[in-house]
Amino acid sequence: MSDAQWAALLADSLLVFHFGVVLFVVVGLLVIYLGALLRWQFVRNRLFRFSHVGLMAFIVFETVAGRICPLTEWEVALRERAGQPTYGDATFVQYWVQRLLYWDWPPQVFLVLYSVILLAIIASFLIVPIASRRS
């Protein structure tokens, strides 16, 4: 496999991983509240909850700082290395994941959206408390 092919494969893999991160944040919040109603114990797990809130806090802080997500920067660099356009013509994976993941909205819209999600995640710590270490 050539260097360009490796870069393209890594870029596609990174895009899928990035989509998984978005799913973890969005679906994770829904799972926390649903899990509380259905008494799923894993939604009170410290690692799960702190990873969830920490990731969303990072996303809000990078947005406030006017930074692009590092995953996006790496993917674009890999696509350039592969000689691929960063937008436009794309592989099957690129096309569908980018359509779902990247929206052309002003940065302020994302800041409000991310902040609301972060506040809902923080509220989940009060509504669905983490299990005590003794449990």
VEXSENU-699164 format. One record per atom (N, C-alpha, C, O): residue in three letters; x negated, y, z negated; residue number from 1. Coordinates in steps of 0.02 Angstrom, whole numbers, plus 50000, padded with zeros to 5 digits. Each point is the difference from the previous one (the first is absolute). Layout:
type ala&px X&py Y&pz Z&seq NUM
...
END
This chain:
type met&px 49957&py 49941&pz 50000&seq 1
type met&px 50043&py 50059&pz 50000&seq 1
type met&px 49955&py 50062&pz 50000&seq 1
type met&px 49950&py 50003&pz 49963&seq 1
type ser&px 50067&py 50046&pz 50078&seq 2
type ser&px 49960&py 50060&pz 50005&seq 2
type ser&px 50013&py 50046&pz 49940&seq 2
type ser&px 50048&py 49991&pz 49963&seq 2
type asp&px 49908&py 50058&pz 50029&seq 3
type asp&px 50008&py 50050&pz 49946&seq 3
type asp&px 50067&py 50036&pz 50006&seq 3
type asp&px 50034&py 50012&pz 49951&seq 3
type ala&px 49984&py 50006&pz 50111&seq 4
type ala&px 50064&py 50034&pz 50011&seq 4
type ala&px 50059&py 49956&pz 49982&seq 4
type ala&px 50050&py 50024&pz 49972&seq 4
type gln&px 49946&py 49912&pz 50044&seq 5
type gln&px 50054&py 49954&pz 49983&seq 5
type gln&px 50007&py 49992&pz 49924&seq 5
type gln&px 50055&py 49997&pz 49974&seq 5
type trp&px 49887&py 49998&pz 49992&seq 6
type trp&px 50002&py 49996&pz 49927&seq 6
type trp&px 50031&py 50063&pz 49970&seq 6
type trp&px 50041&py 49996&pz 49954&seq 6
type ala&px 49939&py 50061&pz 50072&seq 7
type ala&px 50027&py 50064&pz 49974&seq 7
type ala&px 50076&py 50003&pz 50011&seq 7
type ala&px 50036&py 50022&pz 49956&seq 7
type ala&px 49987&py 49955&pz 50102&seq 8
type ala&px 50072&py 49999&pz 50014&seq 8
type ala&px 50037&py 49953&pz 49953&seq 8
type ala&px 50053&py 50016&pz 49974&seq 8
type leu&px 49918&py 49926&pz 50015&seq 9
type leu&px 50030&py 49951&pz 49954&seq 9
type leu&px 50003&py 50028&pz 49928&seq 9
type leu&px 50050&py 49993&pz 49966&seq 9
type leu&px 49895&py 50038&pz 50013&seq 10
type leu&px 49999&py 50030&pz 49933&seq 10
type leu&px 50050&py 50057&pz 49994&seq 10
type leu&px 50033&py 50008&pz 49949&seq 10
type ala&px 49973&py 50032&pz 50104&seq 11
type ala&px 50048&py 50056&pz 50000&seq 11
type ala&px 50072&py 49974&pz 49993&seq 11
type ala&px 50039&py 50026&pz 49961&seq 11
type asp&px 49977&py 49921&pz 50078&seq 12
type asp&px 50067&py 49970&pz 49995&seq 12
type asp&px 50012&py 49971&pz 49930&seq 12
type asp&px 50054&py 50008&pz 49971&seq 12
type ser&px 49895&py 49959&pz 50002&seq 13
type ser&px 50006&py 49971&pz 49933&seq 13
type ser&px 50010&py 50054&pz 49948&seq 13
type ser&px 50040&py 49993&pz 49954&seq 13
type leu&px 49923&py 50062&pz 50053&seq 14
type leu&px 50007&py 50055&pz 49953&seq 14
type leu&px 50069&py 50032&pz 50004&seq 14
type leu&px 50028&py 50019&pz 49949&seq 14
type leu&px 49998&py 49986&pz 50111&seq 15
type leu&px 50067&py 50028&pz 50009&seq 15
type leu&px 50053&py 49956&pz 49966&seq 15
type leu&px 50045&py 50026&pz 49967&seq 15
type val&px 49949&py 49908&pz 50040&seq 16
type val&px 50046&py 49954&pz 49967&seq 16
type val&px 49993&py 50006&pz 49923&seq 16
type val&px 50049&py 50001&pz 49964&seq 16
type phe&px 49888&py 50002&pz 50012&seq 17
type phe&px 49988&py 50009&pz 49928&seq 17
type phe&px 50031&py 50064&pz 49975&seq 17
type phe&px 50032&py 50001&pz 49948&seq 17
type his&px 49960&py 50054&pz 50091&seq 18
type his&px 50028&py 50065&pz 49982&seq 18
type his&px 50076&py 49995&pz 49994&seq 18
type his&px 50031&py 50028&pz 49954&seq 18
type phe&px 49999&py 49937&pz 50093&seq 19
type phe&px 50073&py 49989&pz 49997&seq 19
type phe&px 50018&py 49962&pz 49937&seq 19
type phe&px 50051&py 50015&pz 49969&seq 19
type gly&px 49908&py 49936&pz 50012&seq 20
type gly&px 50012&py 49962&pz 49938&seq 20
type gly&px 49996&py 50044&pz 49939&seq 20
type gly&px 50038&py 49991&pz 49952&seq 20
type val&px 49917&py 50058&pz 50048&seq 21
type val&px 49994&py 50047&pz 49944&seq 21
type val&px 50065&py 50040&pz 49994&seq 21
type val&px 50026&py 50010&pz 49946&seq 21
type val&px 49999&py 50014&pz 50111&seq 22
type val&px 50063&py 50038&pz 50000&seq 22
type val&px 50057&py 49956&pz 49974&seq 22
type val&px 50040&py 50023&pz 49960&seq 22
type leu&px 49963&py 49915&pz 50062&seq 23
type leu&px 50052&py 49955&pz 49975&seq 23
type leu&px 49994&py 49988&pz 49925&seq 23
type leu&px 50050&py 49999&pz 49965&seq 23
type phe&px 49887&py 49994&pz 50011&seq 24
type phe&px 49990&py 49989&pz 49928&seq 24
type phe&px 50028&py 50059&pz 49960&seq 24
type phe&px 50032&py 49990&pz 49949&seq 24
type val&px 49955&py 50071&pz 50074&seq 25
type val&px 50025&py 50059&pz 49964&seq 25
type val&px 50076&py 50004&pz 50002&seq 25
type val&px 50032&py 50007&pz 49949&seq 25
type val&px 49996&py 49989&pz 50111&seq 26
type val&px 50072&py 50010&pz 50007&seq 26
type val&px 50040&py 49941&pz 49974&seq 26
type val&px 50045&py 50009&pz 49959&seq 26
type val&px 49938&py 49931&pz 50063&seq 27
type val&px 50037&py 49941&pz 49978&seq 27
type val&px 49985&py 49986&pz 49926&seq 27
type val&px 50044&py 49977&pz 49963&seq 27
type gly&px 49895&py 50037&pz 50016&seq 28
type gly&px 49982&py 49990&pz 49929&seq 28
type gly&px 50046&py 50039&pz 49954&seq 28
type gly&px 50021&py 49974&pz 49948&seq 28
type leu&px 49994&py 50088&pz 50070&seq 29
type leu&px 50045&py 50040&pz 49958&seq 29
type leu&px 50069&py 49969&pz 49997&seq 29
type leu&px 50031&py 49995&pz 49947&seq 29
type leu&px 49994&py 49983&pz 50111&seq 30
type leu&px 50066&py 49968&pz 50001&seq 30
type leu&px 50000&py 49935&pz 49959&seq 30
type leu&px 50048&py 49985&pz 49965&seq 30
type val&px 49897&py 49978&pz 50040&seq 31
type val&px 49994&py 49936&pz 49964&seq 31
type val&px 49999&py 50012&pz 49925&seq 31
type val&px 50028&py 49961&pz 49961&seq 31
type ile&px 49939&py 50093&pz 50017&seq 32
type ile&px 49997&py 50016&pz 49928&seq 32
type ile&px 50071&py 50009&pz 49972&seq 32
type ile&px 50018&py 49971&pz 49950&seq 32
type tyr&px 50021&py 50070&pz 50084&seq 33
type tyr&px 50068&py 50014&pz 49976&seq 33
type tyr&px 50046&py 49939&pz 50008&seq 33
type tyr&px 50038&py 49984&pz 49955&seq 33
type leu&px 49957&py 49982&pz 50101&seq 34
type leu&px 50040&py 49939&pz 50010&seq 34
type leu&px 49979&py 49946&pz 49950&seq 34
type leu&px 50042&py 49965&pz 49972&seq 34
type gly&px 49893&py 50029&pz 50018&seq 35
type gly&px 49974&py 49951&pz 49952&seq 35
type gly&px 50023&py 50013&pz 49930&seq 35
type gly&px 50011&py 49952&pz 49962&seq 35
type ala&px 49996&py 50111&pz 50020&seq 36
type ala&px 50026&py 50016&pz 49933&seq 36
type ala&px 50071&py 49975&pz 49992&seq 36
type ala&px 50019&py 49973&pz 49949&seq 36
type leu&px 50021&py 50038&pz 50103&seq 37
type leu&px 50070&py 49977&pz 49998&seq 37
type leu&px 50005&py 49924&pz 49999&seq 37
type leu&px 50043&py 49972&pz 49966&seq 37
type leu&px 49911&py 49995&pz 50071&seq 38
type leu&px 50003&py 49927&pz 50004&seq 38
type leu&px 49955&py 49965&pz 49949&seq 38
type leu&px 49994&py 49939&pz 50000&seq 38
type arg&px 49975&py 50101&pz 49957&seq 39
type arg&px 49956&py 49976&pz 49946&seq 39
type arg&px 49940&py 49960&pz 50025&seq 39
type arg&px 49981&py 49949&pz 49971&seq 39
type trp&px 49988&py 50075&pz 50083&seq 40
type trp&px 49938&py 49971&pz 50025&seq 40
type trp&px 49943&py 50027&pz 49957&seq 40
type trp&px 49990&py 50060&pz 49996&seq 40
type gln&px 49975&py 49897&pz 49971&seq 41
type gln&px 49947&py 50021&pz 49954&seq 41
type gln&px 49939&py 50031&pz 50035&seq 41
type gln&px 49968&py 50044&pz 49971&seq 41
type phe&px 50017&py 49935&pz 50090&seq 42
type phe&px 49940&py 50025&pz 50033&seq 42
type phe&px 50003&py 50075&pz 50013&seq 42
type phe&px 49948&py 50032&pz 50009&seq 42
type val&px 50112&py 49998&pz 49992&seq 43
type val&px 50005&py 50072&pz 50013&seq 43
type val&px 49976&py 50040&pz 49940&seq 43
type val&px 49994&py 50061&pz 50004&seq 43
type arg&px 49993&py 49906&pz 49941&seq 44
type arg&px 49974&py 50034&pz 49940&seq 44
type arg&px 49924&py 49987&pz 49992&seq 44
type arg&px 49971&py 50019&pz 49949&seq 44
type asn&px 49999&py 49949&pz 50101&seq 45
type asn&px 49929&py 49985&pz 49998&seq 45
type asn&px 49957&py 50063&pz 50006&seq 45
type asn&px 50011&py 50041&pz 50044&seq 45
type arg&px 49940&py 49967&pz 49910&seq 46
type arg&px 49958&py 50059&pz 49999&seq 46
type arg&px 49962&py 50012&pz 50065&seq 46
type arg&px 49999&py 50056&pz 50026&seq 46
type leu&px 49969&py 49892&pz 50000&seq 47
type leu&px 49959&py 50007&pz 50060&seq 47
type leu&px 50043&py 50023&pz 50059&seq 47
type leu&px 49982&py 50046&pz 50036&seq 47
type phe&px 50075&py 49922&pz 49972&seq 48
type phe&px 50046&py 50019&pz 50054&seq 48
type phe&px 50022&py 50072&pz 49993&seq 48
type phe&px 49997&py 50038&pz 50048&seq 48
type arg&px 50024&py 49981&pz 49892&seq 49
type arg&px 50028&py 50067&pz 49990&seq 49
type arg&px 49947&py 50055&pz 50005&seq 49
type arg&px 50012&py 50052&pz 50031&seq 49
type phe&px 49929&py 49937&pz 49939&seq 50
type phe&px 49948&py 50051&pz 50003&seq 50
type phe&px 49970&py 50005&pz 50071&seq 50
type phe&px 49981&py 50055&pz 50021&seq 50
type ser&px 50015&py 49890&pz 50015&seq 51
type ser&px 49977&py 50002&pz 50070&seq 51
type ser&px 50050&py 50040&pz 50041&seq 51
type ser&px 49981&py 50040&pz 50043&seq 51
type his&px 50082&py 49949&pz 49944&seq 52
type his&px 50054&py 50033&pz 50037&seq 52
type his&px 49999&py 50075&pz 49989&seq 52
type his&px 49999&py 50039&pz 50048&seq 52
type val&px 50001&py 49982&pz 49890&seq 53
type val&px 50001&py 50072&pz 49986&seq 53
type val&px 49934&py 50033&pz 50019&seq 53
type val&px 49999&py 50057&pz 50024&seq 53
type gly&px 49946&py 49908&pz 49967&seq 54
type gly&px 49934&py 50028&pz 50018&seq 54
type gly&px 49994&py 50012&pz 50075&seq 54
type gly&px 49974&py 50051&pz 50021&seq 54
type leu&px 50051&py 49902&pz 50018&seq 55
type leu&px 49998&py 50007&pz 50072&seq 55
type leu&px 50042&py 50060&pz 50023&seq 55
type leu&px 49978&py 50039&pz 50042&seq 55
type met&px 50081&py 49967&pz 49930&seq 56
type met&px 50043&py 50056&pz 50020&seq 56
type met&px 49971&py 50066&pz 49977&seq 56
type met&px 50005&py 50050&pz 50036&seq 56
type ala&px 49965&py 49952&pz 49905&seq 57
type ala&px 49968&py 50062&pz 49976&seq 57
type ala&px 49943&py 50020&pz 50048&seq 57
type ala&px 49992&py 50059&pz 50015&seq 57
type phe&px 49969&py 49892&pz 50007&seq 58
type phe&px 49946&py 50013&pz 50047&seq 58
type phe&px 50028&py 50030&pz 50065&seq 58
type phe&px 49972&py 50048&pz 50027&seq 58
type ile&px 50083&py 49925&pz 49997&seq 59
type ile&px 50031&py 50024&pz 50062&seq 59
type ile&px 50023&py 50072&pz 49992&seq 59
type ile&px 49990&py 50041&pz 50045&seq 59
type val&px 50041&py 49975&pz 49898&seq 60
type val&px 50022&py 50069&pz 49988&seq 60
type val&px 49940&py 50047&pz 49995&seq 60
type val&px 50001&py 50053&pz 50030&seq 60
type phe&px 49948&py 49927&pz 49933&seq 61
type phe&px 49941&py 50044&pz 49992&seq 61
type phe&px 49964&py 50012&pz 50066&seq 61
type phe&px 49978&py 50055&pz 50013&seq 61
type glu&px 50016&py 49894&pz 50029&seq 62
type glu&px 49967&py 50011&pz 50064&seq 62
type glu&px 50042&py 50045&pz 50045&seq 62
type glu&px 49973&py 50038&pz 50039&seq 62
type thr&px 50093&py 49958&pz 49955&seq 63
type thr&px 50044&py 50044&pz 50039&seq 63
type thr&px 49994&py 50072&pz 49975&seq 63
type thr&px 49997&py 50046&pz 50041&seq 63
type val&px 50002&py 49964&pz 49894&seq 64
type val&px 49992&py 50067&pz 49972&seq 64
type val&px 49933&py 50030&pz 50022&seq 64
type val&px 49996&py 50059&pz 50014&seq 64
type ala&px 49952&py 49899&pz 49988&seq 65
type ala&px 49934&py 50023&pz 50020&seq 65
type ala&px 49994&py 50010&pz 50076&seq 65
type ala&px 49948&py 50023&pz 50024&seq 65
type gly&px 50104&py 49959&pz 50013&seq 66
type gly&px 49999&py 50009&pz 50072&seq 66
type gly&px 49957&py 49948&pz 50035&seq 66
type gly&px 49975&py 50013&pz 50055&seq 66
type arg&px 50016&py 49931&pz 49914&seq 67
type arg&px 49957&py 49947&pz 50028&seq 67
type arg&px 50043&py 49948&pz 50037&seq 67
type arg&px 50058&py 49989&pz 49984&seq 67
type ile&px 49912&py 49982&pz 50066&seq 68
type ile&px 50031&py 49944&pz 50036&seq 68
type ile&px 49982&py 49936&pz 49962&seq 68
type ile&px 49945&py 49995&pz 49973&seq 68
type cys&px 50100&py 49958&pz 50026&seq 69
type cys&px 49987&py 49937&pz 49966&seq 69
type cys&px 49936&py 49968&pz 50026&seq 69
type cys&px 49990&py 49998&pz 50061&seq 69
type pro&px 49967&py 49977&pz 49895&seq 70
type pro&px 49939&py 49967&pz 50022&seq 70
type pro&px 50013&py 49941&pz 50047&seq 70
type pro&px 49961&py 49988&pz 50045&seq 70
type leu&px 50094&py 49977&pz 49944&seq 71
type leu&px 50016&py 49943&pz 50045&seq 71
type leu&px 50012&py 50025&pz 50071&seq 71
type leu&px 49981&py 49967&pz 50048&seq 71
type thr&px 50052&py 50090&pz 49959&seq 72
type thr&px 50013&py 50029&pz 50065&seq 72
type thr&px 49935&py 50023&pz 50032&seq 72
type thr&px 49988&py 49988&pz 50060&seq 72
type glu&px 49969&py 50045&pz 49901&seq 73
type glu&px 49935&py 50022&pz 50026&seq 73
type glu&px 49959&py 49941&pz 50026&seq 73
type glu&px 49971&py 50004&pz 50054&seq 73
type trp&px 50026&py 49942&pz 49907&seq 74
type trp&px 49961&py 49941&pz 50020&seq 74
type trp&px 50029&py 49968&pz 50063&seq 74
type trp&px 49963&py 49980&pz 50045&seq 74
type glu&px 50104&py 50016&pz 49958&seq 75
type glu&px 50031&py 49970&pz 50058&seq 75
type glu&px 49984&py 50040&pz 50063&seq 75
type glu&px 49983&py 49972&pz 50052&seq 75
type val&px 50023&py 50095&pz 49944&seq 76
type val&px 49985&py 50043&pz 50057&seq 76
type val&px 49927&py 49991&pz 50021&seq 76
type val&px 49985&py 49996&pz 50060&seq 76
type ala&px 49969&py 50002&pz 49892&seq 77
type ala&px 49929&py 49992&pz 50016&seq 77
type ala&px 49989&py 49933&pz 50035&seq 77
type ala&px 49961&py 49997&pz 50048&seq 77
type leu&px 50072&py 49950&pz 49929&seq 78
type leu&px 49993&py 49935&pz 50032&seq 78
type leu&px 50029&py 50000&pz 50071&seq 78
type leu&px 49971&py 49970&pz 50045&seq 78
type arg&px 50085&py 50062&pz 49964&seq 79
type arg&px 50030&py 50003&pz 50067&seq 79
type arg&px 49955&py 50039&pz 50048&seq 79
type arg&px 49992&py 49981&pz 50058&seq 79
type glu&px 49978&py 50073&pz 49917&seq 80
type glu&px 49953&py 50038&pz 50042&seq 80
type glu&px 49940&py 49956&pz 50018&seq 80
type glu&px 49977&py 50001&pz 50057&seq 80
type arg&px 49998&py 49961&pz 49895&seq 81
type arg&px 49943&py 49955&pz 50012&seq 81
type arg&px 50018&py 49946&pz 50051&seq 81
type arg&px 49958&py 49978&pz 50039&seq 81
type ala&px 50105&py 50001&pz 49959&seq 82
type ala&px 50024&py 49949&pz 50047&seq 82
type ala&px 50017&py 50029&pz 50068&seq 82
type ala&px 50016&py 49963&pz 50047&seq 82
type gly&px 49980&py 50103&pz 49959&seq 83
type gly&px 50018&py 50032&pz 50063&seq 83
type gly&px 50074&py 50003&pz 50012&seq 83
type gly&px 50023&py 50006&pz 50056&seq 83
type gln&px 50015&py 49988&pz 49889&seq 84
type gln&px 50074&py 50001&pz 50006&seq 84
type gln&px 50026&py 50070&pz 49983&seq 84
type gln&px 49969&py 50036&pz 49962&seq 84
type pro&px 50086&py 49982&pz 50068&seq 85
type pro&px 50031&py 50063&pz 49980&seq 85
type pro&px 50028&py 49993&pz 49929&seq 85
type pro&px 50021&py 49946&pz 49979&seq 85
type thr&px 49978&py 50108&pz 49984&seq 86
type thr&px 50025&py 49997&pz 49932&seq 86
type thr&px 50077&py 50005&pz 49999&seq 86
type thr&px 50032&py 49978&pz 49952&seq 86
type tyr&px 49996&py 50051&pz 50099&seq 87
type tyr&px 50072&py 50002&pz 50009&seq 87
type tyr&px 50013&py 49989&pz 50073&seq 87
type tyr&px 49956&py 50011&pz 50041&seq 87
type gly&px 50103&py 49967&pz 49977&seq 88
type gly&px 50015&py 49988&pz 50070&seq 88
type gly&px 49998&py 49926&pz 50015&seq 88
type gly&px 50032&py 49961&pz 49965&seq 88
type asp&px 49931&py 50019&pz 50086&seq 89
type asp&px 49994&py 49929&pz 50018&seq 89
type asp&px 49974&py 49962&pz 49940&seq 89
type asp&px 49952&py 50020&pz 49969&seq 89
type ala&px 50079&py 49925&pz 50016&seq 90
type ala&px 49982&py 49964&pz 49939&seq 90
type ala&px 50013&py 49925&pz 50010&seq 90
type ala&px 50034&py 49979&pz 50046&seq 90
type thr&px 49937&py 49982&pz 49909&seq 91
type thr&px 50014&py 49928&pz 50000&seq 91
type thr&px 50070&py 49990&pz 49971&seq 91
type thr&px 50031&py 50047&pz 49974&seq 91
type phe&px 49993&py 49893&pz 50030&seq 92
type phe&px 50066&py 49983&pz 49972&seq 92
type phe&px 50004&py 50018&pz 49925&seq 92
type phe&px 50047&py 50032&pz 49978&seq 92
type val&px 49901&py 49946&pz 49985&seq 93
type val&px 49999&py 50013&pz 49928&seq 93
type val&px 49999&py 50076&pz 49987&seq 93
type val&px 50039&py 50026&pz 49961&seq 93
type gln&px 49914&py 50008&pz 50073&seq 94
type gln&px 49995&py 50072&pz 49992&seq 94
type gln&px 50066&py 50035&pz 50013&seq 94
type gln&px 50024&py 50040&pz 49960&seq 94
type tyr&px 50006&py 49944&pz 50097&seq 95
type tyr&px 50061&py 50033&pz 50022&seq 95
type tyr&px 50055&py 49997&pz 49947&seq 95
type tyr&px 50028&py 50051&pz 49981&seq 95
type trp&px 49987&py 49889&pz 49994&seq 96
type trp&px 50056&py 49992&pz 49954&seq 96
type trp&px 49984&py 50025&pz 49930&seq 96
type trp&px 50043&py 50032&pz 49968&seq 96
type val&px 49898&py 49955&pz 50008&seq 97
type val&px 49983&py 50023&pz 49932&seq 97
type val&px 49995&py 50077&pz 49999&seq 97
type val&px 50023&py 50032&pz 49953&seq 97
type gln&px 49947&py 49997&pz 50099&seq 98
type gln&px 49996&py 50073&pz 50002&seq 98
type gln&px 50068&py 50032&pz 50005&seq 98
type gln&px 50013&py 50052&pz 49969&seq 98
type arg&px 50031&py 49918&pz 50070&seq 99
type arg&px 50069&py 50028&pz 50004&seq 99
type arg&px 50034&py 50000&pz 49932&seq 99
type arg&px 50038&py 50046&pz 49984&seq 99
type leu&px 49950&py 49902&pz 49976&seq 100
type leu&px 50031&py 49996&pz 49934&seq 100
type leu&px 49963&py 50043&pz 49949&seq 100
type leu&px 50031&py 50024&pz 49952&seq 100
type leu&px 49904&py 49985&pz 50056&seq 101
type leu&px 49959&py 50031&pz 49948&seq 101
type leu&px 49989&py 50074&pz 50009&seq 101
type leu&px 50000&py 50038&pz 49951&seq 101
type tyr&px 49990&py 49985&pz 50110&seq 102
type tyr&px 49979&py 50069&pz 50011&seq 102
type tyr&px 50058&py 50041&pz 50028&seq 102
type tyr&px 50026&py 49986&pz 50053&seq 102
type trp&px 49993&py 50066&pz 49910&seq 103
type trp&px 50055&py 50044&pz 50019&seq 103
type trp&px 49972&py 50070&pz 50011&seq 103
type trp&px 49954&py 50021&pz 49965&seq 103
type asp&px 50073&py 50014&pz 50083&seq 104
type asp&px 49976&py 50067&pz 50017&seq 104
type asp&px 50041&py 50052&pz 49963&seq 104
type asp&px 50042&py 50035&pz 50029&seq 104
type trp&px 49946&py 49970&pz 49906&seq 105
type trp&px 50034&py 50050&pz 49958&seq 105
type trp&px 49948&py 50047&pz 49972&seq 105
type trp&px 49941&py 49983&pz 49996&seq 105
type pro&px 50080&py 50077&pz 49983&seq 106
type pro&px 49952&py 50047&pz 49969&seq 106
type pro&px 49973&py 49971&pz 49934&seq 106
type pro&px 50035&py 49962&pz 49966&seq 106
type pro&px 49904&py 50056&pz 50016&seq 107
type pro&px 49969&py 49975&pz 49938&seq 107
type pro&px 50042&py 50014&pz 49938&seq 107
type pro&px 49999&py 49960&pz 49952&seq 107
type gln&px 50038&py 50095&pz 50047&seq 108
type gln&px 50041&py 50017&pz 49942&seq 108
type gln&px 50055&py 49949&pz 49988&seq 108
type gln&px 50018&py 49986&pz 49943&seq 108
type val&px 50009&py 49986&pz 50111&seq 109
type val&px 50052&py 49948&pz 49994&seq 109
type val&px 49971&py 49939&pz 49965&seq 109
type val&px 50031&py 49971&pz 49956&seq 109
type phe&px 49908&py 50009&pz 50065&seq 110
type phe&px 49968&py 49943&pz 49969&seq 110
type phe&px 49984&py 50013&pz 49927&seq 110
type phe&px 50008&py 49955&pz 49958&seq 110
type leu&px 49970&py 50106&pz 50026&seq 111
type leu&px 49985&py 50016&pz 49931&seq 111
type leu&px 50062&py 49993&pz 49956&seq 111
type leu&px 49996&py 49972&pz 49945&seq 111
type val&px 50060&py 50053&pz 50078&seq 112
type val&px 50063&py 49994&pz 49962&seq 112
type val&px 50019&py 49926&pz 49994&seq 112
type val&px 50018&py 49977&pz 49946&seq 112
type leu&px 49980&py 49987&pz 50109&seq 113
type leu&px 50018&py 49929&pz 50000&seq 113
type leu&px 49955&py 49960&pz 49953&seq 113
type leu&px 50025&py 49962&pz 49959&seq 113
type tyr&px 49910&py 50048&pz 50046&seq 114
type tyr&px 49953&py 49964&pz 49957&seq 114
type tyr&px 50010&py 50018&pz 49927&seq 114
type tyr&px 49996&py 49957&pz 49956&seq 114
type ser&px 50017&py 50107&pz 50031&seq 115
type ser&px 50009&py 50022&pz 49931&seq 115
type ser&px 50063&py 49970&pz 49969&seq 115
type ser&px 50000&py 49981&pz 49941&seq 115
type val&px 50053&py 50016&pz 50098&seq 116
type val&px 50063&py 49970&pz 49975&seq 116
type val&px 49989&py 49926&pz 49985&seq 116
type val&px 50023&py 49974&pz 49949&seq 116
type ile&px 49941&py 49992&pz 50095&seq 117
type ile&px 49986&py 49929&pz 49988&seq 117
type ile&px 49957&py 49991&pz 49938&seq 117
type ile&px 50013&py 49956&pz 49959&seq 117
type leu&px 49936&py 50087&pz 50033&seq 118
type leu&px 49957&py 49996&pz 49940&seq 118
type leu&px 50042&py 50012&pz 49937&seq 118
type leu&px 49991&py 49964&pz 49951&seq 118
type leu&px 50053&py 50085&pz 50050&seq 119
type leu&px 50043&py 50013&pz 49941&seq 119
type leu&px 50046&py 49941&pz 49985&seq 119
type leu&px 50011&py 49983&pz 49942&seq 119
type ala&px 50014&py 49985&pz 50111&seq 120
type ala&px 50042&py 49940&pz 49989&seq 120
type ala&px 49960&py 49943&pz 49971&seq 120
type ala&px 50025&py 49961&pz 49959&seq 120
type ile&px 49912&py 50033&pz 50062&seq 121
type ile&px 49957&py 49948&pz 49972&seq 121
type ile&px 49984&py 50014&pz 49927&seq 121
type ile&px 50001&py 49955&pz 49958&seq 121
type ile&px 49984&py 50109&pz 50027&seq 122
type ile&px 49986&py 50019&pz 49930&seq 122
type ile&px 50062&py 49988&pz 49957&seq 122
type ile&px 49995&py 49976&pz 49944&seq 122
type ala&px 50064&py 50042&pz 50083&seq 123
type ala&px 50062&py 49988&pz 49963&seq 123
type ala&px 50011&py 49926&pz 49987&seq 123
type ala&px 50029&py 49981&pz 49949&seq 123
type ser&px 49946&py 49977&pz 50096&seq 124
type ser&px 50009&py 49928&pz 49991&seq 124
type ser&px 49964&py 49975&pz 49937&seq 124
type ser&px 50020&py 49949&pz 49972&seq 124
type phe&px 49928&py 50086&pz 50006&seq 125
type phe&px 49965&py 49981&pz 49939&seq 125
type phe&px 50045&py 50010&pz 49939&seq 125
type phe&px 49994&py 49965&pz 49950&seq 125
type leu&px 50051&py 50084&pz 50054&seq 126
type leu&px 50047&py 50012&pz 49945&seq 126
type leu&px 50061&py 49954&pz 50005&seq 126
type leu&px 50024&py 49975&pz 49949&seq 126
type ile&px 50000&py 50016&pz 50112&seq 127
type ile&px 50060&py 49960&pz 50010&seq 127
type ile&px 49986&py 49926&pz 49997&seq 127
type ile&px 50040&py 49961&pz 49973&seq 127
type val&px 49903&py 50018&pz 50053&seq 128
type val&px 49979&py 49929&pz 50000&seq 128
type val&px 49931&py 49997&pz 49969&seq 128
type val&px 49950&py 49998&pz 50036&seq 128
type pro&px 50047&py 50003&pz 49897&seq 129
type pro&px 49934&py 50003&pz 49967&seq 129
type pro&px 49957&py 49939&pz 50015&seq 129
type pro&px 50024&py 49945&pz 50014&seq 129
type ile&px 49911&py 50066&pz 49982&seq 130
type ile&px 49951&py 49946&pz 50008&seq 130
type ile&px 50006&py 49955&pz 49939&seq 130
type ile&px 50013&py 50023&pz 49945&seq 130
type ala&px 49977&py 49913&pz 50066&seq 131
type ala&px 50002&py 49951&pz 49945&seq 131
type ala&px 49942&py 50015&pz 49952&seq 131
type ala&px 49945&py 50018&pz 50021&seq 131
type ser&px 50069&py 49973&pz 49915&seq 132
type ser&px 49947&py 50009&pz 49951&seq 132
type ser&px 49949&py 49944&pz 50008&seq 132
type ser&px 50016&py 49947&pz 50028&seq 132
type arg&px 49924&py 50064&pz 49948&seq 133
type arg&px 49947&py 49949&pz 50007&seq 133
type arg&px 50018&py 49936&pz 49963&seq 133
type arg&px 49974&py 49947&pz 50016&seq 133
type arg&px 50069&py 50057&pz 49935&seq 134
type arg&px 50019&py 49942&pz 49959&seq 134
type arg&px 50052&py 49956&pz 50034&seq 134
type arg&px 50008&py 49941&pz 49983&seq 134
type ser&px 50028&py 50088&pz 50068&seq 135
type ser&px 50054&py 49962&pz 50033&seq 135
type ser&px 49972&py 49945&pz 50043&seq 135
type ser&px 50038&py 49963&pz 50031&seq 135
END
